[in-house]
């Protein structure tokens, strides 16, 4: 079976701060879409934008009262589709860049990207992976991520790991919204009734709060990484 994976990150700049200035979590999220069902989900999102006359990107930081309905519709479209969402949450205060990542925050970032992707790549499937475009210090980062995923998943085919501009991908925009909602809930932000309403919409579909989940959760998986070891 062929899958397309679209990814985005939130609060990743926290990882680049000096250790004593790091706080909170950063997140990397992705949606897994069966390739043959991509057109339906894309059409659903575009139709919502047309109905509510929404211009520009759909992004978590653009949620506001005048756009609340379109964002609620986008959440509904995701839950009514076969797409699945996975997010990794990393406590920046517990990341040891010196010991485990050669003092390189960019290297650490892509190692966490690997953790997002690897555990949801299943044998005998084909995967095309698309990540939000960002400027890397080393241009080979995506090539290396592709090679590592290929070597770690010999019974699957990782066809490509490619950067896309989020303006060109409604699916990366969708990931931005879902990942932003997770981050909002993790950091207990208040003050935005519209954003609270989007989280409530997600929780209505889930029939549970947005919290870290067990590995068996398939529709909306939130993996809070344990960087301290132990059981």
Buried (B, 14 or more C-beta within 10 A) or exposed (E): EBBBBBBBBBBBEBBBEEEEEBEBBBBBBBBBBBEEBBEBBBEBBEEBBEEBEBEEBBBBEBBEEEBBBBBBBBBBBBBEBEBBBBBBBBBBBEBEBEEEBEEBBBBBBBBBBBBBBEEBBEEEBEBBBBBBBEEEEEEEBBEBBBEBBBEEBEEBBBBEBEBBEBEEBBBBBBBBBBBBBBBBBBEEEEEBEBBBBBBBBBBEBBEEEBEBBEEEBEBBBBBBBEEEEEE
